[in-house]
Amino acid sequence: MKILIAYYSKTGGTEKVAGAIKKELEGKGHAVDVEKVKPAKEHSFWGWFFIRLFRGECNIQPPKIQDVSEYDLVCLGTPNWTRLSLPVARYLRQVKGLKYKNIGFFATTTLLPDVEWYILSMYLLDLTASRIIEKRGGRIIASVILSSFFKRWNFTSEYGKRAIKNFCDKVETPIKSLKDYFLKQKEIESIRFLVILFSIFLLLSFLGQIISSITANQVLTWSEYLFLFVIGFFSYFSLLTILEGKTWVFWGKYLIGISLPILLTLTPLFLAFVQGKPIILGYILIFVLISFFRDPKAVIFTGAVTVLSYGYLFFNYPFSEVLQPTLDIPFLLLGMGMISFITQKLQKHYINSLEAQDEIEAARKRAEEEKDKTLTIITNFADGLLVFNSENKLVRINPQAEKFFNTKNQKVIGKTMPELVSSSKFKFLAGFFKKDKWIKKVFRKELNLKKKLTLEVSTVPMVSGEAGKLGTLVILHDITREKRIEKMKTEFVSLTAHQLKGPLSGIKWTLRMFLDDELGKVTPEQKKFLGKTYQANEKMIALINDLLNVAMIEEGKYVYKPVSTDLGSMIQPQIDSLREEIKRKKLKFEFKKPVAKLPQVTVDAEKIDLVIQNLLENAVRYTPSGKEVTVSLKGGIKEIEVTVADTGVGIPRYQQKRVFTKFFRGANVMRMETEGTGLGLFITKNIIEAHGGKIWFESEENKGTTFHFTLPVKK
Ligand SMILES: Cc1cc2nc3c(=O)[nH]c(=O)nc-3n(C[C@H](O)[C@H](O)[C@H](O)COP(=O)(O)O)c2cc1C
């Protein structure tokens, strides 16, 4: 638990108790902060006495912890100045975040603590404290009082140590149900109130008895008085015991329900002049008093005791003619009935409100837990996170993002998007946000923040079903390492391919020389094998070329040498180079050219040759014998479109998304065991897009595939 101890101490007594409580709580593993409340001006005993009596208020120096909301518990210490000492009372009124807070209350006194309880001052102190705290939405869950003057009862004594331990045990135990807590607390407070009334009554009656006996105006004889006093004191003492032990609290109201009617009944037996009617009204008053407990059963119980007492009175009262049971008893029963009815209603409302409080508390706890969880996730997330609210103000930045931007939370929190974008560190956000709006719902972009830091930035809108748009989350994923590895891989491929290309070319030319009989006569049988080896070597060279192209694309070194050309004249030679294969497969091949001359395009001819070659080769390779392949050319003002349509095996629908990725090969094509590296279309797409063109396709399995690409017309 995170605990705050706030106290005022004039002569140091409360300070020592605060220290002992701190030690005990820290020993239990809690984190404890201390706030020493200081008055704006310290006063002498009489100075304070005067202020307390006449001004009733005092100012304090601003507390260093002004908001206590982050604490699970606040322990409040005060010297016992009959009511809550003035600096602490002021502190309680001033400090923020007391709502829903549990409070432990400790006080010191000059006298013995038990005497303080019994001569009422602690009850008043406790009542005053709980009134102020309740007003601020907090609740006292434990109280302790120690003497700062008598060693026998101070914080170092056995008594003191036990009291501090009990206090600390209690404050660290969470309240399970606010309803039960408040029901018990209210009962304790009501009993406490009656105890105070009892003690005042006993004290005054005793003084009255002494004065009346001195002045010879005695109404009751001493034995009569002592008889009543013993009954009164017995009730008072029982209530005190209940309060001390806090175990029989429930029976307290029944005890009062017996003792008060009996006292009231016995008194007129001795006071012959007391008339009947005031006694009946007295009984009603007792019902009202009992109704403070909000328990209709206690009112009915008191009513039953009252009727019995009344019966006793009627038969023993010397002036029984003033009592009229036929009128009095119905009146009493009616009074009891009405008051118990009202009490029942009160009880129902009270319990409902307490149940509602329980629900609110549970919901609040759940919400707080959720908030804590979310905060923990955000704080410990490996990616950097920026959270913007619906007004596009930055409301949270986690430590990882602080590290990326080399900034501190408090410097940026609360800033709006335009304010952030104006600083160089957050300029990149401008790419995501224009004219008070996020550009796209979900957006990803790579960002080179520093020399050795590449981030993948994504924006995600935060939307809740009920509340609508809550804000936007910006996720900053560090991809520096992935980028480095990717680069190393590409470099490795490029290096290996370069190394392989030389020897393979050597083999090619040697084989060619053998095949052309330049190195002596080769038998037809030998030529057959040499021819196969030559073809295999050609395939290897094609693969190496593909790999080199891919590596260059990825390294960003795929240089384009643009020249102005006629696209139509580039297609024909590629068709011619496939002529033999077309013939072998008996394909119906058609090249549709527009009649009018097409505008020129500016392209890297070598690369566009590769594109046409790739598309034509695929069409011829994957179209079964006897079927058609059509190449067409369409011209526009802005662009020229080339279409290669086949009636071949097609690409399965579920694989169509991956057609342009590296090493893609259709599942049906793989079954055919035809050749192919799976790199051609990746290269093709990169070449077309590097020329400012577009490439797309339609395909249906077993019906065929049509590829289209466009190239912009030279301006
Ligand atoms: C203005 C004033 C009024 C006091 N009134 C009472 C009182 O009514 N009852 C009591 O027990 N002590 C009273 N005291 C004494 C202190 O409450 C008591 O000695 C306390 O333990 C001192 O705590 P401290 O040493 O932390 O200042 C009063 C002290 C002052 C300054």
The ligand as a Gaussian input file, in Angstrom:
#p B3LYP/6-31G(d) Opt

LIG

0 1
 C       -4.994000      25.194000      22.634000
 C       -4.820000      23.864000      23.254000
 C       -5.907000      23.213000      23.791000
 C       -5.768000      21.981000      24.386000
 N       -6.870000      21.375000      24.874000
 C       -6.761000      20.112000      25.348000
 C       -7.905000      19.401000      25.797000
 O       -8.980000      19.939000      25.805000
 N       -7.750000      18.121000      26.191000
 C       -6.529000      17.498000      26.197000
 O       -6.426000      16.337000      26.521000
 N       -5.416000      18.165000      25.818000
 C       -5.511000      19.431000      25.380000
 N       -4.385000      20.081000      24.985000
 C       -3.077000      19.413000      25.117000
 C       -2.664000      18.677000      23.887000
 O       -3.717000      18.265000      23.126000
 C       -1.842000      17.433000      24.290000
 O       -0.862000      17.749000      25.214000
 C       -1.209000      16.788000      23.079000
 O       -0.779000      15.496000      23.430000
 C       -0.017000      17.577000      22.594000
 O        0.428000      17.007000      21.385000
 P        1.745000      17.554000      20.696000
 O        2.863000      17.262000      21.624000
 O        1.848000      16.708000      19.428000
 O        1.590000      18.980000      20.374000
 C       -4.510000      21.361000      24.436000
 C       -3.400000      22.000000      23.875000
 C       -3.562000      23.239000      23.295000
 C       -2.366000      23.922000      22.685000

